[in-house]
Amino acid sequence: MASSLSDKLSRLVKEIRGQARITESNVADMLREVRMALLEADVALPVVRDFIARVKEKALGQEVLGSLSPGQAMVGIVNRELAATMGDGVSDINLAAQPPAVILMAGLQGSGKTTSTAKLAKYLIEKRKKKVLTVSGDVYRPAAIEQLKTVTQQAGAEWFPSTPDQKPLDIGLAALDYARKHYFDVLLVDTAGRLAIDDVLMRELKDLHQALNPVETLFVVDAMQGQDAINTARAFSATLPLTGIILTKTDGDSRGGAALSVRQVTGAPIKFSGTSEKIDGLEVFDAQRHAGRILGMGDILALVEQVTSGVDLQAAQQLAAKVKSGAGFDLNDFLAQIQQMKQMGGLSSLMDKLPAAMAAKAGQVDMDRAEKDIRRKEGIIHSMTPLERRKPELIKATRKRRIATGAGVHVQEVNRMLKEFEQMQDMMKKMKGGGMMKMMKRMAAMKGMKGMPGMPF
């Protein structure tokens, strides 16, 4: 999509805020633009009609007329109704069952179902401290079983073997029996997907659901499918008692369309959103915060959580102590800082959570080029010897040429990287260790600022 829903609504928010007072005329004009933006984002027509009607009713009521700042009140109404359309608040995953709690993953082929199964396994292990087993019932796609095995290992969960010559029902029952005997808390069942809805798929899913009696039946939907996602969601919800939705690829250009539709079409809450291809790229879905992102207000809380979860506080403390002791900041430390950035999800992932105005300024920087530059620096440092990393002052012309050849770059790139390192080294000397930890503590404290006046969440 050339112009995303977020971009369009962000511009409208700016215009609304400039209104001195709200009238029936300018409300009608604004809602016409909102309606077009939603339809272009592939939001289902019934959902658009319902949303527009709710906003109009509240915008022309006492809620706005009695406001000291009508423009701000109007933004608040749009924000609240967006959140309400997507489910309002957070809907946590239900594990209240005699172990193992079975979670059935359903969706079309290519929706990101197998990857989402592994991401959910990692979430349950790290956040809920559960012992997780995964199994693939996809006996139709040749690489599906091996793919789940690979991503399950990355997630740190255990994988139950299955083969293409088995029946999905037999696989599911065998995995459930194994999970019971080996005291697993959760069994994640990755079901077969298709390129389109068909009766065979639906009968198979229905039989599997009846036999396994899952505590959660999660529908995995590609957020970039738009209107197609709605048709798929409607078909699945008619066959299975869906308990939740996982939206994948929400970092794509068309974010918003599917999120605004699937909740209302299926009646099931959106529980998670996939934010990247990485195994830890799964977020608990918060409708209020997602509405803020769509309106260009950003998601500062999610940004802080992403940064603090990606930062190794123990390593930061050790670095602070090292610098404070006078041992100095070397290229090993510089490399560690680069790797911390990668663990946070990279620059583009961080920029996605900034408010629109800040993101627009940041957008002037070529993100692809910046990401490549980070990888280039990493390659240059890896081409150095351990001694050179500890004592950068040893790196003269001959060593620079060898390092450049090893990293596949020009000598000028090595010089540029060393200059940036020296600048950071000077900064670290000025901070004397203490400033770094103060910054980390401030960021950690921001986690508790949700709902405070002036914060965009």
Sine and cosine of phi, psi and omega as CSV:
sin_phi,cos_phi,sin_psi,cos_psi,sin_omega,cos_omega
0.00,0.00,0.80,-0.60,-0.10,-1.00
-0.91,0.42,-0.65,0.76,0.00,-1.00
-0.80,-0.60,0.90,-0.44,-0.13,-0.99
-0.97,0.26,0.31,-0.95,0.06,-1.00
-0.84,0.55,-0.64,0.76,0.00,-1.00
-0.86,0.51,-0.71,0.70,-0.01,-1.00
-0.88,0.48,-0.71,0.70,-0.05,-1.00
-0.90,0.43,-0.74,0.68,-0.03,-1.00
-0.94,0.35,-0.51,0.86,0.06,-1.00
-0.88,0.47,-0.68,0.74,0.03,-1.00
-0.91,0.42,-0.64,0.77,0.02,-1.00
-0.90,0.43,-0.62,0.78,0.02,-1.00
-0.86,0.50,-0.67,0.74,0.03,-1.00
-0.88,0.47,-0.66,0.75,0.00,-1.00
-0.92,0.39,-0.67,0.74,-0.01,-1.00
-0.88,0.47,-0.67,0.74,-0.04,-1.00
-0.88,0.47,-0.43,0.90,-0.01,-1.00
-0.99,0.14,-0.12,0.99,-0.03,-1.00
-0.95,0.32,0.75,-0.66,0.03,-1.00
-0.97,0.26,-0.59,0.81,0.06,-1.00
-0.49,-0.87,0.38,-0.92,-0.03,-1.00
-0.99,-0.16,0.82,-0.58,0.04,-1.00
-0.84,-0.54,0.23,-0.97,0.02,-1.00
-0.89,0.46,-0.54,0.84,-0.02,-1.00
-0.93,0.38,-0.78,0.62,-0.06,-1.00
-0.97,0.25,-0.39,0.92,0.13,-0.99
-0.91,0.42,-0.69,0.72,0.01,-1.00
-0.88,0.47,-0.67,0.75,0.02,-1.00
-0.90,0.44,-0.69,0.72,-0.03,-1.00
-0.91,0.41,-0.69,0.72,-0.03,-1.00
-0.92,0.39,-0.49,0.87,0.07,-1.00
-0.89,0.45,-0.68,0.73,0.01,-1.00
-0.92,0.38,-0.65,0.76,0.03,-1.00
-0.88,0.47,-0.69,0.73,-0.01,-1.00
-0.86,0.52,-0.71,0.71,0.00,-1.00
-0.90,0.43,-0.65,0.76,-0.01,-1.00
-0.89,0.45,-0.66,0.75,-0.01,-1.00
-0.93,0.38,-0.67,0.74,0.00,-1.00
-0.91,0.42,-0.63,0.78,0.03,-1.00
-0.92,0.39,-0.42,0.91,0.03,-1.00
-1.00,0.07,0.17,0.98,0.04,-1.00
0.92,0.39,0.47,0.88,0.12,-0.99
-0.96,0.27,0.67,-0.74,-0.04,-1.00
-0.86,0.51,0.66,-0.75,-0.08,-1.00
-0.83,0.56,-0.71,0.70,0.03,-1.00
-0.86,0.51,-0.57,0.82,0.02,-1.00
-0.93,0.36,-0.66,0.75,0.02,-1.00
-0.89,0.46,-0.73,0.68,-0.02,-1.00
-0.87,0.50,-0.70,0.72,-0.01,-1.00
-0.90,0.43,-0.68,0.74,-0.01,-1.00
-0.89,0.45,-0.75,0.66,-0.02,-1.00
-0.87,0.49,-0.68,0.74,-0.01,-1.00
-0.89,0.46,-0.66,0.75,-0.01,-1.00
-0.92,0.39,-0.69,0.73,0.00,-1.00
-0.90,0.44,-0.69,0.72,-0.02,-1.00
-0.88,0.47,-0.70,0.71,-0.02,-1.00
-0.86,0.51,-0.68,0.73,-0.05,-1.00
-0.98,0.18,-0.51,0.86,-0.02,-1.00
-0.93,0.36,-0.53,0.85,-0.03,-1.00
-1.00,-0.09,0.12,0.99,0.00,-1.00
-0.99,-0.11,-0.11,-0.99,-0.04,-1.00
-0.90,0.44,-0.39,0.92,-0.04,-1.00
-0.84,0.54,-0.58,0.82,0.00,-1.00
-0.99,-0.10,-0.69,0.73,-0.08,-1.00
-0.86,0.50,-0.52,0.85,-0.01,-1.00
-1.00,-0.01,0.10,0.99,-0.07,-1.00
-1.00,0.08,0.58,-0.81,0.07,-1.00
-0.96,0.26,-0.44,0.90,-0.01,-1.00
-0.79,-0.62,1.00,0.09,-0.08,-1.00
-0.86,0.52,-0.62,0.78,0.00,-1.00
-0.87,0.49,-0.72,0.70,0.03,-1.00
-0.91,0.42,-0.62,0.78,0.01,-1.00
-0.89,0.45,-0.62,0.79,-0.01,-1.00
-0.91,0.42,-0.68,0.74,0.06,-1.00
-0.87,0.49,-0.66,0.75,0.02,-1.00
-0.88,0.47,-0.64,0.77,0.00,-1.00
-0.91,0.42,-0.73,0.68,0.00,-1.00
-0.87,0.50,-0.67,0.74,-0.01,-1.00
-0.89,0.46,-0.73,0.69,-0.02,-1.00
-0.91,0.42,-0.64,0.77,-0.03,-1.00
-0.95,0.31,-0.53,0.85,0.11,-0.99
-0.88,0.47,-0.71,0.70,0.01,-1.00
-0.89,0.45,-0.67,0.75,-0.01,-1.00
-0.90,0.43,-0.60,0.80,0.01,-1.00
-0.90,0.44,-0.57,0.82,-0.03,-1.00
-1.00,0.00,-0.01,1.00,0.09,-1.00
0.85,-0.53,-0.30,0.95,0.05,-1.00
0.85,0.52,0.94,-0.35,0.05,-1.00
1.00,0.04,-0.36,-0.93,-0.07,-1.00
-0.89,-0.45,0.70,-0.71,0.06,-1.00
-0.89,-0.45,0.96,-0.26,-0.10,-1.00
-0.97,0.24,0.35,-0.94,0.01,-1.00
-0.96,0.28,0.61,-0.79,-0.08,-1.00
-0.99,-0.11,0.87,-0.49,0.05,-1.00
-0.86,-0.50,0.30,0.95,-0.04,-1.00
-0.98,0.20,0.98,0.17,0.01,-1.00
-0.42,-0.91,0.33,-0.94,0.08,-1.00
-0.90,0.43,0.84,-0.54,-0.04,-1.00
-0.85,0.53,0.60,-0.80,0.03,1.00
-0.99,0.10,0.66,-0.75,0.11,-0.99
-0.97,0.24,0.86,-0.51,-0.04,-1.00
-1.00,-0.01,0.76,-0.65,0.06,-1.00
-0.87,-0.50,0.87,-0.48,-0.03,-1.00
-0.99,-0.12,0.81,-0.59,-0.01,-1.00
-0.98,-0.20,0.85,-0.53,-0.03,-1.00
-0.81,-0.59,0.43,-0.90,0.02,-1.00
0.37,-0.93,0.15,-0.99,0.00,-1.00
-0.98,0.21,0.35,-0.94,0.08,-1.00
-0.89,0.45,0.71,-0.71,0.01,-1.00
1.00,-0.01,0.01,1.00,-0.02,-1.00
-0.99,0.15,-0.17,0.98,-0.02,-1.00
1.00,-0.08,0.41,0.91,-0.09,-1.00
-0.91,0.42,-0.74,0.67,-0.04,-1.00
-0.90,0.43,-0.70,0.71,0.03,-1.00
-0.90,0.44,-0.64,0.76,0.02,-1.00
-0.90,0.43,-0.54,0.84,0.05,-1.00
-0.88,0.48,-0.71,0.71,0.02,-1.00
-0.93,0.37,-0.63,0.77,0.03,-1.00
-0.88,0.47,-0.67,0.75,0.01,-1.00
-0.92,0.40,-0.61,0.79,0.06,-1.00
-0.86,0.51,-0.71,0.70,0.00,-1.00
-0.89,0.45,-0.68,0.74,0.03,-1.00
-0.86,0.50,-0.73,0.69,-0.04,-1.00
-0.91,0.40,-0.55,0.83,0.03,-1.00
-0.94,0.33,-0.74,0.67,-0.12,-0.99
-0.99,0.14,-0.66,0.75,-0.09,-1.00
-1.00,-0.04,-0.55,0.84,-0.06,-1.00
-0.94,-0.34,-0.01,1.00,0.07,-1.00
0.83,0.56,0.72,0.70,-0.03,-1.00
-0.97,-0.26,0.46,-0.89,0.11,-0.99
-1.00,-0.03,0.88,-0.47,-0.20,-0.98
-0.88,-0.47,0.68,-0.73,0.10,-1.00
-0.87,-0.49,0.69,-0.73,0.07,-1.00
-0.89,-0.45,0.45,-0.89,0.06,-1.00
-0.53,-0.85,0.58,-0.82,0.02,-1.00
-0.97,-0.26,0.82,-0.58,0.09,-1.00
-0.97,-0.22,0.22,0.97,0.00,-1.00
-1.00,0.03,1.00,-0.06,-0.04,-1.00
-0.99,-0.11,0.12,0.99,-0.08,-1.00
-0.98,-0.21,-0.55,0.84,-0.01,-1.00
-1.00,-0.07,0.89,-0.46,-0.14,-0.99
-0.76,0.65,-0.69,0.73,-0.12,-0.99
-1.00,-0.05,-0.01,1.00,-0.13,-0.99
-0.88,0.48,-0.71,0.70,-0.05,-1.00
-0.91,0.42,-0.69,0.72,0.02,-1.00
-0.92,0.39,-0.59,0.81,0.02,-1.00
-0.89,0.46,-0.70,0.71,0.01,-1.00
-0.90,0.43,-0.63,0.78,0.03,-1.00
-0.85,0.52,-0.72,0.70,-0.04,-1.00
-0.90,0.43,-0.77,0.64,-0.06,-1.00
-0.95,0.31,-0.47,0.89,0.07,-1.00
-0.91,0.41,-0.65,0.76,0.06,-1.00
-0.88,0.47,-0.64,0.77,0.04,-1.00
-0.90,0.44,-0.56,0.83,-0.03,-1.00
-0.98,0.21,-0.30,0.96,-0.01,-1.00
1.00,0.05,0.27,0.96,0.03,-1.00
-0.99,-0.15,0.03,-1.00,0.04,-1.00
-0.97,-0.25,0.59,-0.81,-0.06,-1.00
-0.93,-0.36,0.72,-0.70,0.04,-1.00
-0.99,-0.14,0.83,-0.55,-0.09,-1.00
-0.94,0.35,0.58,-0.82,0.10,-0.99
-0.56,-0.83,0.30,-0.95,-0.03,-1.00
-0.76,-0.65,0.43,-0.90,-0.04,-1.00
-0.89,0.46,-0.32,0.95,-0.02,-1.00
-1.00,0.04,-0.01,1.00,0.04,-1.00
-1.00,0.02,0.33,-0.94,0.10,-0.99
-1.00,0.01,0.65,-0.76,-0.02,-1.00
-0.80,0.60,-0.62,0.78,0.00,-1.00
-0.90,0.43,-0.67,0.74,0.03,-1.00
-0.90,0.43,-0.64,0.77,0.02,-1.00
-0.88,0.47,-0.73,0.68,-0.03,-1.00
-0.88,0.48,-0.70,0.71,-0.01,-1.00
-0.92,0.38,-0.62,0.79,0.03,-1.00
-0.91,0.41,-0.66,0.75,0.01,-1.00
-0.92,0.40,-0.63,0.78,0.02,-1.00
-0.90,0.43,-0.67,0.74,0.03,-1.00
-0.89,0.45,-0.67,0.74,0.02,-1.00
-0.90,0.43,-0.68,0.74,-0.02,-1.00
-0.89,0.46,-0.62,0.78,0.02,-1.00
-0.92,0.39,-0.71,0.70,-0.06,-1.00
-0.93,0.36,-0.43,0.90,-0.05,-1.00
-0.94,-0.33,0.29,0.96,0.16,-0.99
0.84,0.54,0.72,0.69,0.11,-0.99
-0.99,0.15,0.56,-0.83,0.03,-1.00
-0.99,0.15,-0.61,0.79,-0.10,-0.99
-0.69,-0.73,0.66,-0.75,0.14,-0.99
-0.89,-0.46,0.88,-0.48,0.03,-1.00
-0.98,-0.17,0.86,-0.51,-0.04,-1.00
-0.95,-0.31,0.93,-0.37,0.02,-1.00
-1.00,0.04,0.94,-0.35,-0.07,-1.00
-1.00,0.00,0.20,-0.98,-0.02,-1.00
-0.95,0.31,0.62,-0.79,0.09,-1.00
-0.95,-0.30,0.23,-0.97,0.07,-1.00
-0.73,-0.68,0.21,-0.98,0.07,-1.00
-0.98,0.19,-0.26,0.97,0.05,-1.00
-0.40,-0.92,0.23,-0.97,0.02,-1.00
-0.93,0.36,0.72,-0.69,0.11,-0.99
-0.55,-0.83,0.33,-0.94,-0.10,-0.99
-0.91,0.42,-0.59,0.81,-0.02,-1.00
-0.89,0.45,-0.72,0.70,0.01,-1.00
-0.86,0.51,-0.72,0.69,-0.06,-1.00
-0.92,0.39,-0.64,0.77,0.04,-1.00
-0.90,0.43,-0.66,0.75,0.00,-1.00
-0.88,0.47,-0.70,0.71,0.01,-1.00
-0.91,0.42,-0.65,0.76,-0.01,-1.00
-0.89,0.46,-0.70,0.72,0.02,-1.00
-0.90,0.43,-0.67,0.74,0.00,-1.00
-0.90,0.44,-0.68,0.73,0.00,-1.00
-0.89,0.46,-0.69,0.73,-0.03,-1.00
-0.91,0.42,-0.62,0.78,-0.03,-1.00
-0.97,0.26,-0.63,0.78,-0.09,-1.00
-1.00,0.00,-0.37,0.93,-0.01,-1.00
0.75,0.67,0.87,0.49,-0.07,-1.00
-0.91,0.41,0.54,-0.84,0.06,-1.00
-0.98,0.21,-0.43,0.90,0.07,-1.00
-0.72,-0.70,0.72,-0.70,0.15,-0.99
-0.87,-0.50,0.97,-0.22,-0.12,-0.99
-0.99,-0.17,0.78,-0.62,0.03,-1.00
-0.99,-0.11,0.88,-0.48,-0.02,-1.00
-1.00,-0.08,0.85,-0.52,-0.07,-1.00
-0.76,-0.66,0.68,-0.73,0.03,-1.00
-0.97,0.25,0.89,-0.45,-0.04,-1.00
-0.90,0.44,-0.30,0.95,-0.04,-1.00
-1.00,-0.01,0.01,1.00,0.02,-1.00
-0.97,0.24,-0.41,0.91,0.02,-1.00
0.91,0.42,-0.79,-0.62,-0.08,-1.00
-0.86,0.50,-0.57,0.82,0.04,-1.00
-0.87,0.49,-0.59,0.81,0.01,-1.00
-0.89,0.45,-0.56,0.83,-0.03,-1.00
-0.94,0.34,-0.69,0.72,0.03,-1.00
-0.88,0.47,-0.66,0.75,0.03,-1.00
-0.90,0.43,-0.72,0.70,-0.01,-1.00
-0.87,0.50,-0.66,0.75,-0.01,-1.00
-0.89,0.46,-0.67,0.74,-0.02,-1.00
-0.92,0.38,-0.68,0.74,-0.01,-1.00
-0.93,0.38,-0.65,0.76,-0.03,-1.00
-0.93,0.36,-0.40,0.92,0.05,-1.00
-0.97,0.25,-0.39,0.92,-0.05,-1.00
-0.99,-0.16,-0.66,0.75,-0.08,-1.00
-0.90,-0.44,0.56,-0.83,0.10,-1.00
-0.98,0.19,0.99,0.16,-0.06,-1.00
-0.89,0.45,0.69,-0.73,0.02,-1.00
-0.95,-0.31,-0.20,0.98,-0.02,-1.00
-0.13,-0.99,0.20,-0.98,-0.06,-1.00
-0.78,-0.63,0.64,-0.77,0.18,-0.98
-0.91,-0.41,0.88,-0.47,0.06,-1.00
-1.00,0.00,0.84,-0.54,0.03,-1.00
-0.97,-0.23,0.32,-0.95,0.06,-1.00
0.84,0.54,0.62,0.78,0.01,-1.00
-0.96,0.29,-0.13,0.99,0.05,-1.00
-1.00,0.03,0.10,0.99,0.01,-1.00
-0.98,0.19,0.07,-1.00,-0.06,-1.00
-0.91,0.42,-0.49,0.87,-0.12,-0.99
-0.99,-0.12,0.41,0.91,-0.03,-1.00
-0.83,0.55,0.63,-0.77,0.02,-1.00
0.91,-0.41,-0.73,0.68,-0.09,-1.00
-0.84,0.55,-0.86,0.52,-0.02,-1.00
-0.92,0.38,-0.63,0.78,-0.02,-1.00
-0.87,0.50,-0.56,0.83,-0.03,-1.00
-0.99,0.17,-0.22,0.98,-0.10,-0.99
-0.94,-0.33,-0.69,0.72,-0.17,-0.99
-0.89,0.46,-0.57,0.82,0.00,-1.00
-0.87,0.49,-0.73,0.68,-0.06,-1.00
-0.96,0.27,-0.58,0.82,-0.03,-1.00
-0.94,0.33,-0.67,0.74,-0.07,-1.00
-1.00,-0.05,-0.45,0.89,-0.09,-1.00
0.99,0.16,-0.03,1.00,0.00,-1.00
-1.00,-0.09,0.62,-0.78,-0.01,-1.00
-0.96,0.29,0.54,-0.84,0.13,-0.99
-0.98,0.19,0.87,-0.50,-0.09,-1.00
-0.98,-0.20,-0.54,0.84,-0.02,-1.00
-0.62,-0.79,0.39,-0.92,0.13,-0.99
-0.75,-0.66,0.71,-0.70,0.05,-1.00
-1.00,0.07,0.82,-0.57,-0.13,-0.99
-0.94,-0.33,-0.13,0.99,0.04,-1.00
-0.25,-0.97,0.05,-1.00,0.03,-1.00
-0.99,0.10,-0.13,0.99,-0.02,-1.00
-0.95,0.30,0.44,-0.90,-0.10,-1.00
-0.91,0.42,-0.37,0.93,0.04,-1.00
-0.98,-0.18,0.21,0.98,-0.03,-1.00
-1.00,0.09,0.85,0.53,0.04,-1.00
-0.71,-0.70,0.79,-0.61,0.00,-1.00
-0.88,-0.48,0.59,-0.81,0.18,-0.98
-0.91,0.42,0.77,-0.64,-0.10,-1.00
-0.98,0.19,0.82,-0.57,0.07,-1.00
-0.89,-0.46,0.94,-0.34,-0.09,-1.00
-0.86,0.51,-0.63,0.78,-0.03,-1.00
-0.90,0.43,-0.70,0.71,-0.02,-1.00
-0.94,0.33,-0.59,0.80,0.02,-1.00
-0.92,0.39,-0.59,0.81,0.06,-1.00
-0.88,0.47,-0.64,0.77,0.04,-1.00
-0.88,0.47,-0.62,0.78,0.04,-1.00
-0.91,0.42,-0.70,0.72,-0.02,-1.00
-0.88,0.47,-0.60,0.80,-0.01,-1.00
-0.99,0.13,0.05,1.00,0.05,-1.00
0.99,0.15,0.23,0.97,0.01,-1.00
-0.99,0.11,-0.17,0.98,0.00,-1.00
0.98,0.19,-0.06,-1.00,0.03,-1.00
-0.60,-0.80,0.98,0.18,-0.09,-1.00
-0.90,0.43,-0.59,0.80,0.00,-1.00
-0.88,0.47,-0.70,0.71,0.03,-1.00
-0.90,0.44,-0.58,0.81,0.02,-1.00
-0.89,0.45,-0.72,0.69,0.00,-1.00
-0.89,0.45,-0.68,0.73,0.02,-1.00
-0.88,0.47,-0.64,0.76,-0.01,-1.00
-0.91,0.41,-0.67,0.74,-0.02,-1.00
-0.93,0.38,-0.75,0.67,-0.06,-1.00
-0.93,0.36,-0.55,0.84,0.03,-1.00
-0.95,0.31,-0.46,0.89,-0.02,-1.00
-1.00,0.07,-0.22,0.98,-0.05,-1.00
-1.00,-0.08,0.76,-0.65,0.07,-1.00
-1.00,0.09,0.99,-0.17,-0.07,-1.00
-0.89,0.46,-0.58,0.81,0.02,-1.00
-0.90,0.44,-0.67,0.74,0.03,-1.00
-0.91,0.42,-0.62,0.79,0.01,-1.00
-0.90,0.43,-0.65,0.76,0.04,-1.00
-0.90,0.43,-0.66,0.75,0.02,-1.00
-0.90,0.44,-0.66,0.76,0.02,-1.00
-0.91,0.42,-0.67,0.75,0.01,-1.00
-0.88,0.48,-0.69,0.72,0.00,-1.00
-0.90,0.43,-0.62,0.78,-0.01,-1.00
-0.90,0.44,-0.73,0.68,-0.02,-1.00
-0.91,0.41,-0.67,0.75,-0.02,-1.00
-0.89,0.45,-0.56,0.83,-0.02,-1.00
-0.97,0.26,-0.18,0.98,0.01,-1.00
1.00,-0.04,0.11,0.99,-0.02,-1.00
-0.94,0.35,-0.39,0.92,0.08,-1.00
1.00,-0.05,0.34,-0.94,-0.03,-1.00
-0.98,-0.22,0.92,-0.40,-0.06,-1.00
-0.95,-0.31,-0.08,-1.00,-0.07,-1.00
-0.94,0.34,-0.40,0.91,0.12,-0.99
-0.90,0.44,-0.65,0.76,0.04,-1.00
-0.93,0.38,-0.63,0.78,0.02,-1.00
-0.89,0.46,-0.68,0.74,0.04,-1.00
-0.89,0.45,-0.64,0.77,0.00,-1.00
-0.89,0.46,-0.60,0.80,0.02,-1.00
-0.92,0.40,-0.63,0.77,0.03,-1.00
-0.89,0.45,-0.68,0.73,-0.01,-1.00
-0.93,0.37,-0.52,0.85,0.08,-1.00
-0.89,0.46,-0.65,0.76,0.03,-1.00
-0.87,0.49,-0.67,0.74,0.01,-1.00
-0.91,0.42,-0.61,0.79,0.01,-1.00
-0.91,0.40,-0.45,0.89,0.03,-1.00
-0.97,0.23,-0.11,0.99,0.02,-1.00
0.95,-0.30,0.04,1.00,0.02,-1.00
1.00,0.08,0.19,-0.98,-0.06,-1.00
-0.89,0.45,-0.70,0.71,-0.08,-1.00
-0.89,0.46,-0.60,0.80,0.01,-1.00
-0.92,0.39,-0.61,0.79,0.02,-1.00
-0.94,0.33,-0.66,0.76,-0.02,-1.00
-0.89,0.45,-0.53,0.85,-0.04,-1.00
-0.88,0.48,-0.42,0.91,-0.06,-1.00
-0.99,-0.13,-0.01,1.00,0.04,-1.00
-0.98,0.21,0.50,-0.87,0.13,-0.99
-0.84,0.54,0.44,-0.90,-0.13,-0.99
-0.81,0.59,-0.68,0.74,-0.05,-1.00
-0.90,0.44,-0.69,0.73,0.01,-1.00
-0.94,0.35,-0.64,0.77,-0.02,-1.00
-0.91,0.42,-0.56,0.83,0.00,-1.00
-0.90,0.44,-0.66,0.75,0.05,-1.00
-0.92,0.40,-0.68,0.73,0.02,-1.00
-0.91,0.41,-0.49,0.87,-0.03,-1.00
-0.92,0.40,-0.27,0.96,0.05,-1.00
-0.93,0.38,-0.31,0.95,0.06,-1.00
-1.00,0.03,0.69,-0.72,0.04,-1.00
-0.97,0.26,0.97,-0.24,-0.09,-1.00
-0.90,0.44,-0.65,0.76,0.01,-1.00
-0.88,0.48,-0.68,0.74,0.00,-1.00
-0.91,0.41,-0.65,0.76,0.00,-1.00
-0.90,0.43,-0.66,0.75,0.02,-1.00
-0.89,0.45,-0.68,0.74,0.03,-1.00
-0.89,0.45,-0.61,0.80,-0.01,-1.00
-0.90,0.43,-0.62,0.78,0.04,-1.00
-0.89,0.45,-0.71,0.71,0.01,-1.00
-0.90,0.43,-0.57,0.82,0.01,-1.00
-0.91,0.42,-0.69,0.73,0.02,-1.00
-0.87,0.49,-0.67,0.74,0.02,-1.00
-0.86,0.50,-0.69,0.72,0.00,-1.00
-0.90,0.44,-0.62,0.78,0.01,-1.00
-0.90,0.44,-0.72,0.70,-0.02,-1.00
-0.92,0.40,-0.60,0.80,0.02,-1.00
-0.91,0.41,-0.35,0.94,0.00,-1.00
-1.00,0.09,-0.03,1.00,0.00,-1.00
-1.00,-0.04,0.38,-0.93,0.09,-1.00
-0.98,0.18,0.35,-0.94,0.05,-1.00
-0.82,0.58,-0.61,0.79,0.00,-1.00
-0.91,0.41,-0.67,0.74,0.00,-1.00
-0.90,0.43,-0.57,0.82,0.02,-1.00
-0.93,0.36,-0.60,0.80,0.00,-1.00
-0.97,0.24,-0.54,0.84,-0.05,-1.00
-0.78,-0.62,0.98,0.21,-0.05,-1.00
-0.85,0.52,-0.39,0.92,-0.02,-1.00
-0.90,0.43,-0.29,0.96,0.03,-1.00
-0.97,0.25,-0.28,0.96,-0.12,-0.99
-0.98,0.18,0.99,-0.15,0.05,-1.00
-0.95,-0.31,-0.21,-0.98,-0.14,-0.99
-0.80,0.61,-0.76,0.65,-0.05,-1.00
-0.89,0.45,-0.71,0.71,0.01,-1.00
-0.91,0.42,-0.61,0.79,0.01,-1.00
-0.87,0.49,-0.67,0.74,0.01,-1.00
-0.90,0.43,-0.67,0.74,0.02,-1.00
-0.90,0.44,-0.68,0.73,0.00,-1.00
-0.90,0.43,-0.68,0.74,0.00,-1.00
-0.89,0.46,-0.67,0.74,0.02,-1.00
-0.90,0.44,-0.68,0.73,0.00,-1.00
-0.90,0.44,-0.56,0.83,-0.03,-1.00
-1.00,-0.01,-0.15,0.99,-0.01,-1.00
0.95,0.30,0.56,0.83,0.00,-1.00
-0.77,-0.64,0.12,-0.99,0.08,-1.00
-0.99,0.16,0.37,-0.93,0.02,-1.00
-0.86,0.51,-0.54,0.84,0.01,-1.00
-0.86,0.51,-0.56,0.83,0.02,-1.00
-0.92,0.38,-0.61,0.79,0.03,-1.00
-0.91,0.41,-0.69,0.72,0.02,-1.00
-0.87,0.48,-0.67,0.74,-0.02,-1.00
-0.90,0.43,-0.67,0.74,0.00,-1.00
-0.91,0.42,-0.67,0.74,0.01,-1.00
-0.91,0.42,-0.58,0.82,0.03,-1.00
-0.91,0.41,-0.66,0.75,0.03,-1.00
-0.91,0.43,-0.62,0.78,0.05,-1.00
-0.88,0.48,-0.69,0.72,-0.01,-1.00
-0.89,0.46,-0.61,0.79,0.02,-1.00
-0.91,0.42,-0.67,0.74,0.04,-1.00
-0.93,0.37,-0.59,0.81,0.02,-1.00
-0.88,0.48,-0.69,0.72,0.04,-1.00
-0.89,0.46,-0.65,0.76,0.00,-1.00
-0.90,0.44,-0.66,0.75,0.01,-1.00
-0.90,0.44,-0.61,0.80,0.03,-1.00
-0.89,0.45,-0.64,0.77,-0.01,-1.00
-0.94,0.35,-0.58,0.81,-0.01,-1.00
-0.95,0.31,-0.46,0.89,-0.01,-1.00
0.78,0.62,0.55,0.84,0.11,-0.99
0.99,0.11,-0.70,0.72,-0.10,-0.99
-0.91,0.41,-0.63,0.78,-0.04,-1.00
-0.88,0.47,-0.58,0.82,-0.01,-1.00
-0.89,0.45,-0.72,0.69,-0.04,-1.00
-0.94,0.33,-0.54,0.84,0.07,-1.00
-0.88,0.48,-0.67,0.74,0.01,-1.00
-0.89,0.46,-0.70,0.71,0.00,-1.00
-0.89,0.46,-0.66,0.75,-0.01,-1.00
-0.92,0.39,-0.59,0.81,0.03,-1.00
-0.90,0.44,-0.68,0.73,-0.01,-1.00
-0.91,0.42,-0.65,0.76,0.01,-1.00
-0.91,0.42,-0.60,0.80,0.00,-1.00
-0.91,0.40,-0.47,0.88,-0.02,-1.00
-0.90,0.43,-0.33,0.94,0.02,-1.00
-0.87,0.49,-0.46,0.89,-0.04,-1.00
-1.00,-0.06,0.21,0.98,-0.09,-1.00
-0.99,-0.12,0.14,0.99,-0.04,-1.00
-0.86,0.51,0.76,-0.65,0.08,-1.00
1.00,0.01,-0.06,1.00,0.00,-1.00
-0.95,0.30,0.53,-0.85,0.00,-1.00
-0.84,0.54,0.69,-0.72,0.04,-1.00
1.00,-0.02,-0.23,0.97,0.02,-1.00
-1.00,0.04,0.66,-0.75,-0.09,-1.00
-0.99,0.17,0.59,0.81,0.05,-1.00
-0.47,-0.88,0.00,0.00,0.00,0.00
